[in-house]
Amino acid sequence: MPNEENLMLSENHSTIRSNSNVDGPVVKTSEFNSPRKKLRKRLGTSSDWNEKKRKYKGQKGVEYKDRHGKCKTTTKSLKSSRNLTTKEKHNEFVTRVPVRRRKKKVVEDNDESRRSLETHIENLTQKCKEPQVSLLELGEKHQNITAELREDIQKFTYDATSTSFAEEQYERNIKDLKKTLKDSEDRSLLQRSNLEILIEKEKKRKKN
């Protein structure tokens, strides 16, 4: 008898829970239709809703069903749901106040700005052509020092120790001068290369 009662229940309610106490074959039951599932069937899935939204977008006086199942008509063109409050997001067809967008700065092609750039580039090119460190002045200094050192060597010819000391000093001075000349050349090259790079940058900026 308990098996027959269970079968009757399954026919009426379309559900049966498996009990360990009940003997006999287990009857397969259909899914219970919950109110949420019914709502889904009526309104459709999110993809269906998006399709409906695309269909009604930009149209006026179109009847449609809201997510809550209420019948409504579109009054204004639909807009995107960003910058909406949580209450407004529920209703997809609420009109939104347009956000003020920043205008892009239009660079005016003035003759003055172009001329200023051209003059700046010309000045840079002149600086690049002119030697930053005058090597002639350094050479003249070098010659003067060597002449003075030679005179000192001639004065101290009578003493062997003094002459050797003077020669050593002379050699040291020559080495120092060579170093200074090399450093100055390196610096001038560096400055010239930097200027060339600057000129290239200015030219690129002018093109843009």
Residue frames as a rotation matrix with the C-alpha (Angstrom) as fourth column:
MET 1
0.552 0.834 0.000 0.00
0.834 -0.552 0.000 0.00
0.000 0.000 -1.000 0.00
PRO 2
0.347 -0.436 -0.831 2.71
0.225 -0.821 0.525 2.54
-0.911 -0.369 -0.186 0.76
ASN 3
-0.698 -0.631 0.338 4.04
0.441 -0.007 0.898 2.12
-0.564 0.776 0.283 -2.81
GLU 4
-0.157 0.748 0.645 0.62
0.956 -0.050 0.290 2.89
0.249 0.662 -0.707 -4.29
GLU 5
0.699 0.396 -0.596 0.27
0.603 -0.774 0.193 6.04
-0.385 -0.494 -0.780 -2.13
ASN 6
-0.133 -0.858 -0.496 3.67
0.172 -0.512 0.841 7.29
-0.976 0.026 0.215 -3.28
LEU 7
-0.712 -0.084 0.697 2.75
0.683 0.147 0.716 6.71
-0.162 0.986 -0.047 -6.92
MET 8
0.337 0.921 0.196 -0.46
0.927 -0.361 0.099 8.70
0.162 0.148 -0.976 -6.48
LEU 9
0.553 -0.230 -0.801 1.50
0.320 -0.829 0.459 11.58
-0.769 -0.510 -0.384 -4.91
SER 10
-0.532 -0.846 0.030 3.98
0.309 -0.161 0.937 11.55
-0.789 0.508 0.347 -7.80
GLU 11
-0.393 0.475 0.787 1.16
0.906 0.055 0.419 11.82
0.156 0.878 -0.452 -10.34
ASN 12
0.663 0.732 -0.157 -0.47
0.748 -0.645 0.155 14.77
0.012 -0.220 -0.975 -8.54
HIS 13
0.790 -0.369 -0.489 2.58
-0.029 -0.820 0.572 16.83
-0.612 -0.438 -0.659 -7.56
SER 14
0.885 -0.461 -0.066 5.05
0.017 0.173 -0.985 15.51
0.465 0.870 0.160 -10.20
THR 15
-0.063 -0.923 0.380 7.66
-0.775 -0.195 -0.601 15.10
0.629 -0.332 -0.703 -7.42
ILE 16
0.919 0.245 -0.309 8.77
0.010 0.770 0.638 12.25
0.394 -0.589 0.705 -5.22
ARG 17
0.190 -0.867 0.461 11.51
-0.960 -0.263 -0.098 12.11
0.206 -0.424 -0.882 -2.63
SER 18
0.112 -0.230 -0.967 13.42
-0.163 0.955 -0.247 8.81
0.980 0.185 0.069 -2.35
ASN 19
0.389 0.057 0.919 12.91
-0.919 -0.041 0.391 7.29
0.060 -0.998 0.037 1.10
SER 20
-0.650 -0.722 -0.236 15.02
-0.679 0.691 -0.248 4.41
0.342 -0.001 -0.940 2.34
ASN 21
-0.599 0.489 0.635 11.99
-0.383 0.521 -0.763 2.94
-0.703 -0.700 -0.124 4.16
VAL 22
0.389 0.840 -0.379 9.91
-0.743 0.043 -0.668 2.68
-0.544 0.541 0.641 0.96
ASP 23
-0.361 -0.439 0.823 10.16
0.095 0.860 0.501 -0.64
-0.928 0.259 -0.268 -0.86
GLY 24
0.557 0.575 0.599 9.78
0.595 0.227 -0.771 -1.12
-0.580 0.786 -0.215 -4.62
PRO 25
-0.099 -0.629 0.771 11.08
0.984 -0.176 -0.017 0.67
0.146 0.757 0.637 -7.74
VAL 26
-0.357 -0.113 -0.927 12.03
0.414 -0.909 -0.049 4.38
-0.837 -0.402 0.371 -7.57
VAL 27
0.481 0.635 0.605 9.85
0.851 -0.173 -0.495 6.54
-0.210 0.753 -0.623 -9.85
LYS 28
-0.685 -0.715 0.139 11.64
0.722 -0.643 0.254 9.26
-0.093 0.274 0.957 -11.89
THR 29
0.329 0.822 -0.465 9.94
0.759 -0.524 -0.388 12.63
-0.562 -0.225 -0.796 -11.47
SER 30
0.264 -0.171 0.949 9.88
0.735 -0.602 -0.313 15.79
0.624 0.780 -0.034 -13.57
GLU 31
-0.775 -0.624 -0.101 11.44
0.558 -0.599 -0.575 19.01
0.298 -0.502 0.812 -12.31
PHE 32
0.109 0.793 -0.600 9.33
0.921 -0.309 -0.240 21.20
-0.375 -0.526 -0.763 -10.07
ASN 33
-0.041 -0.057 0.998 8.50
0.698 -0.716 -0.012 24.52
0.715 0.696 0.069 -11.79
SER 34
-0.304 -0.150 -0.941 9.66
0.866 -0.456 -0.207 27.21
-0.398 -0.877 0.268 -9.38
PRO 35
0.729 0.631 -0.265 8.34
0.486 -0.750 -0.448 30.79
-0.482 0.198 -0.854 -9.70
ARG 36
0.116 -0.788 -0.604 11.84
-0.344 -0.603 0.720 31.97
-0.932 0.124 -0.341 -10.69
LYS 37
-0.735 -0.372 0.567 11.99
0.305 0.565 0.767 29.50
-0.606 0.736 -0.302 -13.57
LYS 38
0.184 0.897 0.403 8.54
0.924 -0.018 -0.382 30.60
-0.335 0.442 -0.832 -14.69
LEU 39
0.661 -0.015 -0.750 9.76
-0.010 -1.000 0.011 34.23
-0.750 0.000 -0.661 -14.70
ARG 40
-0.402 -0.908 -0.117 12.78
-0.240 -0.019 0.970 33.22
-0.884 0.418 -0.211 -16.78
LYS 41
-0.506 0.287 0.814 10.55
0.759 0.596 0.262 31.52
-0.410 0.750 -0.519 -19.32
ARG 42
0.563 0.826 -0.030 8.33
0.741 -0.521 -0.423 34.59
-0.364 0.216 -0.906 -19.56
LEU 43
0.744 -0.310 -0.592 11.09
-0.266 -0.950 0.162 37.20
-0.612 0.037 -0.790 -19.78
GLY 44
0.872 -0.484 -0.077 13.80
0.132 0.384 -0.914 35.11
0.472 0.786 0.399 -21.45
THR 45
0.377 -0.830 -0.411 17.51
0.912 0.254 0.323 34.85
-0.163 -0.497 0.852 -20.68
SER 46
0.223 -0.383 -0.896 19.93
0.195 -0.883 0.427 37.79
-0.955 -0.270 -0.123 -20.51
SER 47
-0.809 -0.545 0.222 20.97
0.286 -0.035 0.958 37.22
-0.514 0.838 0.184 -24.14
ASP 48
-0.224 0.828 0.515 17.31
0.950 0.068 0.305 37.44
0.217 0.557 -0.801 -25.26
TRP 49
0.565 0.431 -0.703 16.87
0.665 -0.743 0.078 40.59
-0.489 -0.512 -0.707 -23.22
ASN 50
-0.282 -0.774 -0.567 19.92
0.106 -0.613 0.783 42.18
-0.954 0.161 0.255 -24.89
GLU 51
-0.797 0.050 0.601 18.53
0.599 0.185 0.779 41.30
-0.072 0.982 -0.177 -28.31
LYS 52
0.272 0.962 0.038 15.20
0.958 -0.274 0.084 42.95
0.092 0.014 -0.996 -27.41
LYS 53
0.379 -0.203 -0.903 17.05
0.405 -0.841 0.359 45.99
-0.832 -0.502 -0.236 -26.14
ARG 54
-0.723 -0.689 -0.049 18.98
0.200 -0.277 0.940 46.29
-0.661 0.670 0.338 -29.43
LYS 55
-0.477 0.625 0.618 15.74
0.862 0.195 0.468 45.94
0.172 0.756 -0.631 -31.37
TYR 56
0.557 0.808 -0.192 14.01
0.830 -0.533 0.163 48.75
0.029 -0.250 -0.968 -29.48
LYS 57
-0.155 -0.710 -0.687 17.04
0.679 -0.582 0.448 51.03
-0.718 -0.397 0.572 -29.34
GLY 58
-0.925 -0.285 -0.252 16.45
0.075 -0.787 0.613 54.40
-0.373 0.548 0.749 -31.00
GLN 59
-0.592 0.787 0.177 12.72
0.407 0.102 0.908 53.75
0.696 0.609 -0.380 -31.57
LYS 60
-0.884 0.389 0.259 9.74
-0.457 -0.603 -0.654 55.55
-0.098 -0.696 0.711 -30.03
GLY 61
-0.029 0.998 0.061 6.32
-0.987 -0.019 -0.159 54.17
-0.158 -0.065 0.985 -29.07
VAL 62
-0.263 -0.109 -0.959 7.38
-0.414 0.910 0.010 50.52
0.871 0.400 -0.285 -29.07
GLU 63
0.632 0.546 0.550 5.57
-0.746 0.233 0.624 48.30
0.212 -0.805 0.555 -26.58
TYR 64
-0.206 -0.727 -0.655 7.75
-0.241 0.687 -0.686 45.97
0.948 0.017 -0.317 -24.53
LYS 65
0.846 0.427 -0.319 7.78
0.157 0.372 0.915 44.04
0.510 -0.824 0.248 -21.29
ASP 66
0.318 -0.717 0.621 10.06
-0.853 -0.502 -0.142 45.15
0.413 -0.485 -0.771 -18.50
ARG 67
-0.635 -0.643 -0.427 12.18
-0.354 0.734 -0.579 42.71
0.686 -0.217 -0.694 -16.49
HIS 68
-0.862 0.372 0.344 9.44
-0.297 0.179 -0.938 42.68
-0.411 -0.911 -0.044 -13.89
GLY 69
-0.685 0.587 0.433 6.85
0.708 0.677 0.202 41.76
-0.175 0.444 -0.879 -16.56
LYS 70
0.038 0.705 -0.708 5.19
0.298 -0.685 -0.665 45.19
-0.954 -0.186 -0.236 -16.74
CYS 71
0.199 0.107 0.974 4.03
0.980 -0.007 -0.199 46.42
-0.014 0.994 -0.106 -20.15
LYS 72
0.115 -0.242 -0.963 5.65
0.243 -0.933 0.264 49.71
-0.963 -0.265 -0.049 -21.15
THR 73
0.796 0.071 0.601 6.21
0.605 -0.135 -0.785 51.86
0.025 0.988 -0.150 -24.23
THR 74
-0.265 -0.957 -0.121 9.48
0.931 -0.286 0.225 53.52
-0.250 -0.053 0.967 -25.24
THR 75
0.767 0.516 -0.383 9.33
0.457 -0.857 -0.239 57.32
-0.451 0.008 -0.892 -25.13
LYS 76
0.657 -0.627 -0.418 12.91
-0.704 -0.709 -0.043 58.32
-0.269 0.322 -0.907 -25.95
SER 77
0.513 -0.549 -0.660 15.91
-0.353 0.566 -0.745 56.71
0.783 0.615 0.097 -27.59
LEU 78
0.959 -0.152 -0.239 17.70
0.283 0.580 0.764 54.25
0.022 -0.800 0.599 -25.34
LYS 79
0.455 -0.860 0.232 21.08
-0.690 -0.505 -0.518 55.12
0.563 0.075 -0.823 -23.94
SER 80
-0.146 -0.609 -0.780 23.85
0.116 0.772 -0.625 53.10
0.982 -0.182 -0.042 -22.34
SER 81
0.755 0.583 -0.300 23.43
0.282 0.125 0.951 52.18
0.592 -0.803 -0.070 -18.67
ARG 82
-0.240 -0.869 -0.432 26.71
0.886 -0.015 -0.463 53.68
0.396 -0.494 0.774 -17.44
ASN 83
-0.952 -0.191 0.238 26.68
0.055 -0.874 -0.482 56.56
0.300 -0.446 0.843 -14.93
LEU 84
0.022 0.995 0.093 23.24
-0.306 -0.082 0.948 55.48
0.952 -0.049 0.303 -13.67
THR 85
-0.335 -0.027 0.942 22.15
-0.942 0.017 -0.335 54.93
-0.007 -0.999 -0.032 -10.08
THR 86
-0.976 -0.070 0.204 21.23
-0.096 0.988 -0.123 51.47
-0.193 -0.139 -0.971 -8.80
LYS 87
-0.168 0.985 0.049 17.51
0.086 0.064 -0.994 52.28
-0.982 -0.163 -0.095 -9.00
GLU 88
0.311 0.276 -0.909 17.78
-0.770 -0.488 -0.412 53.53
-0.557 0.828 0.060 -12.55
LYS 89
-0.685 -0.658 -0.311 19.77
-0.720 0.548 0.426 50.47
-0.110 0.516 -0.849 -13.65
HIS 90
-0.554 0.559 0.617 16.70
0.155 0.798 -0.583 48.28
-0.818 -0.227 -0.529 -12.99
ASN 91
0.643 0.764 0.047 14.82
0.254 -0.156 -0.954 50.12
-0.722 0.626 -0.295 -15.70
GLU 92
-0.196 -0.839 0.508 16.91
0.773 0.187 0.606 49.90
-0.604 0.512 0.612 -18.88
PHE 93
-0.057 0.285 0.957 14.98
0.913 -0.372 0.165 52.62
0.403 0.883 -0.240 -20.70
VAL 94
0.634 0.187 -0.750 15.59
0.576 -0.761 0.297 55.53
-0.515 -0.621 -0.591 -18.32
THR 95
0.698 -0.388 0.601 17.00
0.368 -0.525 -0.767 58.54
0.613 0.757 -0.224 -20.15
ARG 96
0.294 -0.732 -0.615 20.41
0.907 0.011 0.421 59.65
-0.302 -0.681 0.667 -18.95
VAL 97
0.895 -0.091 -0.437 21.81
-0.122 -0.992 -0.043 63.18
-0.429 0.092 -0.899 -18.76
PRO 98
0.755 -0.646 0.113 24.70
0.398 0.313 -0.862 63.37
0.521 0.696 0.493 -21.23
VAL 99
0.507 -0.676 -0.535 28.11
0.664 -0.090 0.742 63.66
-0.550 -0.731 0.403 -19.60
ARG 100
0.898 -0.263 -0.352 30.16
-0.384 -0.859 -0.338 66.72
-0.214 0.439 -0.873 -20.49
ARG 101
0.643 -0.704 0.303 33.11
0.745 0.666 -0.034 65.59
-0.178 0.247 0.952 -22.50
ARG 102
0.195 -0.681 -0.705 36.36
0.070 -0.708 0.703 67.50
-0.978 -0.186 -0.090 -22.67
LYS 103
0.983 0.123 -0.136 36.99
-0.110 -0.200 -0.974 69.04
-0.147 0.972 -0.183 -26.02
LYS 104
0.394 -0.884 0.250 40.24
0.878 0.442 0.181 68.10
-0.271 0.149 0.951 -27.69
LYS 105
0.334 -0.371 -0.867 42.68
-0.022 -0.922 0.386 70.96
-0.942 -0.110 -0.316 -27.90
VAL 106
0.793 -0.041 0.608 43.12
0.607 0.139 -0.783 71.95
-0.052 0.990 0.134 -31.51
VAL 107
-0.049 -0.902 -0.429 46.69
0.547 -0.384 0.744 73.13
-0.836 -0.198 0.512 -32.14
GLU 108
0.901 0.379 -0.213 46.54
0.080 -0.626 -0.775 76.18
-0.427 0.681 -0.594 -34.36
ASP 109
0.230 -0.824 0.518 49.16
0.962 0.273 0.008 76.32
-0.148 0.496 0.856 -37.08
ASN 110
0.885 0.074 -0.459 50.47
0.114 -0.992 0.060 79.82
-0.451 -0.105 -0.886 -36.38
ASP 111
0.705 -0.657 0.268 53.22
0.242 -0.131 -0.961 81.41
0.666 0.743 0.067 -38.44
GLU 112
0.446 -0.519 0.729 54.82
-0.780 -0.626 0.031 82.89
0.440 -0.582 -0.684 -35.30
SER 113
0.644 -0.170 0.746 55.27
-0.465 0.687 0.558 79.52
-0.608 -0.706 0.363 -33.61
ARG 114
0.861 -0.311 0.403 56.78
0.501 0.661 -0.558 78.09
-0.093 0.683 0.725 -36.81
ARG 115
0.594 -0.647 0.477 59.19
-0.092 -0.644 -0.759 81.02
0.799 0.407 -0.443 -37.13
SER 116
0.492 -0.385 0.781 60.27
-0.871 -0.222 0.439 80.72
0.004 -0.896 -0.444 -33.51
LEU 117
0.765 -0.181 0.618 61.00
0.024 0.967 0.253 77.02
-0.643 -0.179 0.745 -34.06
GLU 118
0.804 -0.453 0.384 63.01
0.490 0.139 -0.861 77.77
0.336 0.881 0.334 -37.20
THR 119
0.490 -0.624 0.608 65.10
-0.532 -0.767 -0.359 80.41
0.691 -0.148 -0.708 -35.43
HIS 120
0.590 -0.225 0.775 65.70
-0.697 0.343 0.630 78.03
-0.408 -0.912 0.046 -32.53
ILE 121
0.822 -0.263 0.505 66.93
0.398 0.899 -0.180 75.33
-0.406 0.349 0.844 -34.92
GLU 122
0.695 -0.575 0.431 69.21
0.193 -0.429 -0.883 77.82
0.692 0.697 -0.187 -36.72
ASN 123
0.484 -0.494 0.722 70.77
-0.825 -0.532 0.190 78.89
0.290 -0.688 -0.665 -33.41
LEU 124
0.676 -0.184 0.713 71.40
-0.306 0.811 0.499 75.28
-0.670 -0.556 0.492 -32.48
THR 125
0.837 -0.359 0.414 73.04
0.547 0.519 -0.656 74.55
0.020 0.776 0.631 -35.83
GLN 126
0.580 -0.632 0.514 75.35
-0.266 -0.744 -0.613 77.57
0.770 0.219 -0.600 -35.44
LYS 127
0.486 -0.363 0.795 76.34
-0.854 -0.004 0.520 76.40
-0.186 -0.932 -0.312 -31.96
CYS 128
0.802 -0.140 0.581 77.06
0.131 0.990 0.057 72.96
-0.583 0.030 0.812 -33.35
LYS 129
0.771 -0.517 0.372 79.32
0.423 -0.021 -0.906 74.36
0.476 0.856 0.203 -36.07
GLU 130
0.419 -0.619 0.664 81.26
-0.636 -0.722 -0.272 76.61
0.648 -0.308 -0.697 -33.68
PRO 131
-0.154 -0.535 -0.831 83.90
0.332 0.764 -0.554 74.75
0.930 -0.361 0.060 -31.62
GLN 132
0.823 0.562 -0.080 82.93
0.230 -0.202 0.952 74.75
0.519 -0.802 -0.295 -27.95
VAL 133
0.672 -0.698 -0.248 86.51
0.249 -0.103 0.963 74.60
-0.697 -0.709 0.104 -26.66
SER 134
0.861 -0.414 -0.296 89.11
-0.488 -0.506 -0.711 76.63
0.144 0.757 -0.637 -28.56
LEU 135
0.824 -0.561 0.078 91.95
0.531 0.814 0.237 74.17
-0.196 -0.153 0.968 -29.15
LEU 136
0.380 -0.695 0.610 94.24
0.432 -0.450 -0.781 76.90
0.818 0.560 0.129 -30.54
GLU 137
0.502 -0.140 0.853 94.38
-0.653 -0.708 0.269 78.70
0.566 -0.693 -0.447 -27.18
LEU 138
0.899 -0.156 0.410 95.33
-0.206 0.675 0.709 75.46
-0.387 -0.721 0.574 -25.45
GLY 139
0.666 -0.673 0.321 98.08
0.724 0.479 -0.497 74.85
0.180 0.563 0.806 -28.04
GLU 140
0.349 -0.512 0.785 99.51
-0.048 -0.846 -0.531 78.36
0.936 0.148 -0.320 -27.51
LYS 141
0.690 -0.041 0.723 99.55
-0.718 -0.160 0.677 77.80
0.088 -0.986 -0.140 -23.72
HIS 142
0.906 -0.333 0.262 101.30
0.275 0.933 0.233 74.49
-0.322 -0.139 0.936 -24.26
GLN 143
0.468 -0.747 0.472 104.01
0.614 -0.110 -0.782 76.15
0.636 0.656 0.407 -26.41
ASN 144
0.407 -0.271 0.872 104.57
-0.477 -0.878 -0.050 78.95
0.779 -0.395 -0.486 -23.85
ILE 145
0.832 -0.050 0.553 104.98
-0.501 0.359 0.787 76.47
-0.238 -0.932 0.274 -20.99
THR 146
0.796 -0.558 0.235 107.45
0.597 0.788 -0.152 74.33
-0.100 0.261 0.960 -22.96
ALA 147
0.377 -0.660 0.650 109.55
0.252 -0.602 -0.758 77.41
0.891 0.449 -0.061 -23.80
GLU 148
0.514 -0.119 0.850 109.69
-0.752 -0.540 0.379 78.42
0.414 -0.833 -0.366 -20.12
LEU 149
0.909 -0.142 0.392 110.67
-0.121 0.809 0.575 74.90
-0.399 -0.570 0.719 -19.12
ARG 150
0.652 -0.702 0.286 113.48
0.662 0.343 -0.666 74.84
0.369 0.624 0.689 -21.68
GLU 151
0.317 -0.515 0.796 114.88
-0.288 -0.852 -0.437 78.10
0.904 -0.091 -0.419 -20.29
ASP 152
0.694 0.002 0.720 114.79
-0.718 0.081 0.691 76.58
-0.057 -0.997 0.058 -16.80
ILE 153
0.903 -0.366 0.226 116.69
0.365 0.930 0.046 73.51
-0.227 0.041 0.973 -18.07
GLN 154
0.435 -0.765 0.475 119.38
0.430 -0.287 -0.856 75.74
0.791 0.577 0.204 -19.62
LYS 155
0.440 -0.234 0.867 119.77
-0.664 -0.735 0.138 77.63
0.605 -0.636 -0.478 -16.33
PHE 156
0.577 -0.134 0.805 120.31
-0.690 0.447 0.569 74.43
-0.437 -0.884 0.165 -14.33
THR 157
0.799 -0.315 -0.513 122.87
-0.250 0.601 -0.759 72.82
0.548 0.734 0.401 -16.68
TYR 158
-0.130 -0.946 0.298 125.70
-0.732 -0.111 -0.672 73.12
0.668 -0.306 -0.678 -14.16
ASP 159
-0.530 -0.016 0.848 124.06
-0.744 0.489 -0.456 70.72
-0.408 -0.872 -0.271 -11.69
ALA 160
-0.889 0.129 -0.440 123.12
-0.184 0.778 0.601 67.19
0.420 0.615 -0.668 -12.79
THR 161
-0.728 0.625 -0.282 120.47
0.633 0.456 -0.626 66.76
-0.262 -0.634 -0.727 -10.08
SER 162
-0.357 0.594 -0.721 118.72
-0.137 -0.797 -0.589 70.05
-0.924 -0.111 0.366 -10.92
THR 163
-0.625 0.078 -0.777 118.66
-0.779 -0.141 0.612 69.27
-0.062 0.987 0.148 -14.68
SER 164
-0.901 0.293 -0.320 117.18
0.217 0.943 0.252 65.79
0.376 0.158 -0.913 -14.08
PHE 165
-0.551 0.715 -0.431 114.52
0.549 -0.079 -0.832 67.31
-0.629 -0.695 -0.349 -11.80
ALA 166
-0.374 0.359 -0.855 113.67
-0.526 -0.841 -0.123 69.96
-0.764 0.404 0.503 -14.43
GLU 167
-0.814 0.026 -0.580 113.40
-0.520 0.412 0.748 67.33
0.259 0.911 -0.322 -17.18
GLU 168
-0.818 0.523 -0.238 111.04
0.573 0.777 -0.262 65.23
0.048 -0.350 -0.935 -15.05
GLN 169
-0.363 0.678 -0.639 108.89
0.233 -0.598 -0.767 68.26
-0.902 -0.427 0.059 -14.33
TYR 170
-0.561 0.059 -0.825 108.88
-0.722 -0.523 0.453 69.14
-0.405 0.850 0.336 -18.02
GLU 171
-0.907 0.189 -0.376 107.73
-0.070 0.813 0.578 65.64
0.415 0.550 -0.724 -18.97
ARG 172
-0.633 0.691 -0.349 105.01
0.690 0.300 -0.659 65.73
-0.351 -0.658 -0.666 -16.31
ASN 173
-0.353 0.474 -0.807 103.76
-0.203 -0.880 -0.429 69.07
-0.913 0.012 0.407 -17.55
ILE 174
-0.735 0.041 -0.677 103.65
-0.677 0.018 0.736 67.80
0.042 0.999 0.014 -21.14
LYS 175
-0.868 0.420 -0.266 101.64
0.407 0.907 0.106 64.74
0.286 -0.016 -0.958 -20.01
ASP 176
-0.450 0.707 -0.546 99.20
0.515 -0.294 -0.805 66.97
-0.730 -0.643 -0.232 -18.11
LEU 177
-0.444 0.228 -0.867 98.78
-0.582 -0.808 0.086 69.22
-0.681 0.543 0.491 -21.14
LYS 178
-0.885 0.095 -0.456 98.14
-0.331 0.560 0.759 66.25
0.328 0.823 -0.464 -23.41
LYS 179
-0.711 0.641 -0.289 95.48
0.699 0.597 -0.394 65.00
-0.080 -0.483 -0.872 -21.00
THR 180
-0.330 0.585 -0.741 93.81
0.122 -0.752 -0.648 68.42
-0.936 -0.304 0.177 -20.88
LEU 181
-0.645 0.036 -0.764 93.84
-0.720 -0.365 0.591 68.63
-0.257 0.930 0.261 -24.69
LYS 182
-0.905 0.284 -0.316 92.29
0.108 0.873 0.476 65.16
0.411 0.396 -0.821 -24.97
ASP 183
-0.547 0.720 -0.428 89.64
0.702 0.116 -0.702 65.98
-0.456 -0.685 -0.569 -22.36
SER 184
-0.391 0.373 -0.842 88.76
-0.300 -0.916 -0.266 69.22
-0.870 0.149 0.470 -24.12
GLU 185
-0.799 0.056 -0.599 88.44
-0.585 0.162 0.795 67.41
0.142 0.985 -0.097 -27.47
ASP 186
-0.820 0.498 -0.280 86.22
0.517 0.856 0.007 64.76
0.243 -0.139 -0.960 -25.91
ARG 187
-0.437 0.659 -0.612 84.06
0.451 -0.428 -0.783 67.43
-0.778 -0.619 -0.110 -24.30
SER 188
-0.526 0.190 -0.829 83.69
-0.626 -0.747 0.226 69.37
-0.576 0.638 0.511 -27.54
LEU 189
-0.881 0.180 -0.438 82.67
-0.227 0.651 0.724 66.16
0.415 0.738 -0.533 -29.35
LEU 190
-0.676 0.642 -0.361 80.13
0.729 0.511 -0.456 65.35
-0.109 -0.572 -0.813 -26.67
GLN 191
-0.389 0.512 -0.766 78.68
0.052 -0.818 -0.573 68.86
-0.920 -0.263 0.291 -26.82
ARG 192
-0.689 0.085 -0.720 78.43
-0.707 -0.298 0.642 68.68
-0.160 0.951 0.265 -30.59
SER 193
-0.873 0.356 -0.332 76.70
0.202 0.886 0.418 65.30
0.443 0.298 -0.846 -30.49
ASN 194
-0.531 0.684 -0.501 74.23
0.671 -0.022 -0.741 66.59
-0.518 -0.729 -0.447 -27.89
LEU 195
-0.444 0.311 -0.840 73.46
-0.398 -0.909 -0.126 69.59
-0.802 0.279 0.528 -30.08
GLU 196
-0.839 0.089 -0.537 72.89
-0.491 0.300 0.818 67.36
0.234 0.950 -0.208 -33.09
ILE 197
-0.756 0.582 -0.299 70.45
0.637 0.759 -0.133 65.23
0.149 -0.291 -0.945 -31.10
LEU 198
-0.407 0.587 -0.700 68.60
0.326 -0.622 -0.711 68.37
-0.853 -0.518 0.062 -30.01
ILE 199
-0.622 0.110 -0.775 68.35
-0.662 -0.602 0.446 69.57
-0.418 0.791 0.447 -33.62
GLU 200
-0.894 0.274 -0.355 66.91
-0.023 0.761 0.648 66.22
0.448 0.587 -0.674 -34.73
LYS 201
-0.581 0.690 -0.432 64.31
0.765 0.282 -0.578 66.37
-0.277 -0.666 -0.692 -31.95
GLU 202
-0.400 0.390 -0.830 63.30
-0.116 -0.919 -0.376 69.90
-0.909 -0.054 0.413 -32.92
LYS 203
-0.789 0.057 -0.612 62.96
-0.615 -0.072 0.786 68.89
0.000 0.996 0.092 -36.56
LYS 204
-0.815 0.502 -0.289 60.73
0.454 0.864 0.220 65.94
0.360 0.049 -0.932 -35.62
ARG 205
-0.419 0.658 -0.626 58.58
0.622 -0.295 -0.726 68.22
-0.662 -0.693 -0.285 -33.45
LYS 206
-0.563 0.147 -0.814 58.28
-0.490 -0.852 0.185 70.69
-0.666 0.502 0.551 -36.31
LYS 207
-0.897 0.209 -0.389 57.11
-0.244 0.499 0.831 67.92
0.368 0.841 -0.397 -38.68
ASN 208
-0.613 0.686 -0.392 54.49
0.786 0.581 -0.212 66.75
0.083 -0.438 -0.895 -36.19
